[in-house]
Amino acid sequence: MIITIDGPAAAGKGTLAKRLAEKYHLAYFDTGMVYRAVGLKLLIAGISPDDAEAAEKAARELSFIEMHKLSERPEFRSAAGGQAASKVAALPKVREILLKMQQDFAVSPKSPTGESMSGAVYDGRDTGTVVCPHADIKFFITASPEVRAMRRHKEYLQKGLVSDFEDVLAQTKERDQRDSSRAAAPLKPAEDAVIIDTSGMDIATVFAEACRIIDAKLFA
């Protein structure tokens, strides 16, 4: 079974995806990690994420092992890391290079220890429309920009990072505009996706609703 969870930044995709993967014993793939890894590689090297040629080279050379090592760095989930990820994700050639990596995982999903799994939960943008358009179940998780910015702001503070809410809100709106208007795979729900607005919901409520939908599909 393949489940995709699309949506904008800080809508609650990751938390929901991890809980669903654990409950249904599925592999978990955070597709945003591949773009964050490429973006961070460029930042570490002092190269602008807008440098298409350098971004393509970094994408071609990226391995899963390197990706997970990069994810352990504190700046991997920082605001700057997110902006860099969004910029390289807008480059068609970079998306093409990394798309195969993501699609291959659906054919042979594995746990972090290499154990073969019966399916996977994909967490990230475009997973239901581009990465796995034939997924069994698709969710589009969203929330207002203000709610998402506050979630991200609190996350940064909890990690000990300097953060200003107004700056995070501005970055959130800028990223939404870029992601929704990009020529290559603009962010939007798949036609057959279940849309859940989490603005006024806690994770327990969102999780319960997602499980209800999945169980209805499994036991139909």
N, C-alpha and C positions, 0 to 999 in steps of 0.2 A: 504494500500500500504506500502510495506517495501522497503526502499532504504538503501543500504550499501555503505559506503565510506571507502575503505581500502587505505593503503599506509604507507610509512615510516614516521618517526618523522619530524615535521615541514614542511611537504609538502603542507599544507593548508587545511587539512581534516576538522579540527574543525570549521574554519570560514565558509567554504562552507556548512557543515552539518547544522550549526545553521541557516544560511540564508535560506536553503532549507526547514528546519522544519518550520520556520516562514511563508514562502511564501505559502506552501502547507498545513499548519495547521496540522502538524504531531508532534508526541512526539519526543524528542531528547534524545539519549542515547550515552554518551561518554564511550565506553567500556574500554578505557584506565584508567578510573577512578578507576575501581575495582582493577587493578593491582597496580596502584599508592597508593591506600588506604592500601593495604596489605603491600606493600614495606615500606610505611611511618610508619605504625604501628610497624614494626620491628625496623626501625631506631630509633623511639622514645623510644622503649624499650631497645635500645642498643644491638640489636641482628642482626647478619649479614644476609642480604638477601639471602645468599647462604645456610642458615640453612633450609633444606627442611622440617624437622619436624615442626619447629616453623612457617614456612610460611604456611604450611597446616592448622595448628591450627588457625592462624590469618585469613585465608580465610574462614574457617568454621564458625568462630564467627562474620565475617563481615556482617553488615546490611546496607541497603540503607541509613538509617538515619546517621549511623556512617560514611559512605562513604562521604556523602555530608558535614558533619561537618569537616572531615579531609581535604576536598577540599578547605576549607576556610583558612587553614594555609598557610603562605607564602612559606614554603618549599615543599608544595605539588607539585608545578610546577617547582621546582628547578632542576638543573642538577643532583644533588645527588638523588633526588626523581625519576627522569627519569631512572637513572641507576639501582636503586633498583627495580623499576617496571619491567624493562626489564629482570632482573635476576629472579624474582619470576615468571614472565610470561613464562619462559623457563622450569619451573617445571611441568611435566605432571599432577601430582595429584592436584596441585593448579589450573591449567587450568580446570581440570575436575569439581572441586568444584564450580568454578566461572562461568563455562559455563552454567549451569542450570539457574543461576540467570539472565544471559543475554538472554537466549532463552525464558524464561518465560515472559519476557518483551514484546517479539514480539507477544505472544499469547494475551496479555492483556495490550497494551501500555497505559500509563497514562501521564498526564501533571505533573509538579512539585507540583501542588495543589491537585492532585488526580483525576482530570477529565479524563474520558475515552476518548481516541483518536482513530481515524480511521486507524492509521498506525504509523510508526516510521521511523526516519532516524538514522541509526547506524553509529557512527564515531569511527573508530579504526582499528587496525590490525586484519586480519582474519575474518572480519565480513561477507564477501561475500563467503568465502571458508569454514568456520567452524561454526560460530554463526548462520548465516541465509543463508545457501546455496541455499535456494529456494526463495530468495528475488526477488521482481519484477524488480528492477533496481540495477545494481552494477557498482560502479565507483572505479577505482584505481588511486589515485592522487599521483604523484611523482614529484621530482625535483632533480637537482644535489646535491651532498653532500655539496658543497661549498655554494650554494644558501640556502639550508636548515639550515646550520650552522650559516650563517649570520642572517637569520630570528630569530633563537633561541637566538643568541647573543644579538640582539637588544631588543628582548623581555625581557631578563634578566635585561639589563641596564634600560629599561623603568620601571621595577619593583623595581629598586634600589638595585639590586643584583650585587655582584662582578662577572665579567665575562671577560674571555680572549678568543678572537676569535679562536686562534690556539688550545686551549684546547677544546673548543666546537666542532671544526671541527674533532679533533681526537676522541672525544667521539661519535660524529655522525657516523663516519666511523666504529668505534668499535661496536657500537650498530647495524648498518646495517649488519655487518658481523655475529654477534651473532644471530640476528633475521632471517637472510636468511639461516643460516646453522643449526639452532636448529632441533633436531630430531622430536619434537612435533610441527606440523603445521608451517613449515617454511614460512616466509613472501613471498608471491607471488600473482600475480593477479589471480582472478577466470577466468576460461576459457571463460566465457561469460561477463567479465567485460569490461567496456569502460575505456581505459587508457588515462589519461590527464596529460601531462608534464607541470607543472606550472612554470618552470624555467624562461621563458621569458614572463609570463602573470601576469597581475594584477588580483585582486580578482573579479573585475567587469566582466572581460572577462571570467574568469573561471566560475563564477556564470551564466552568460548568456548562455554559452555552455552547462552547466549541465541542465539548465531549458529547453533549446531547445530539449535535448534528452528526458527529462521527459515528456514534453508536447507531443512529438511525440508518446510516449508510451500511454499516457492517452487518447489522442484524435485519436488514430489510427482507 
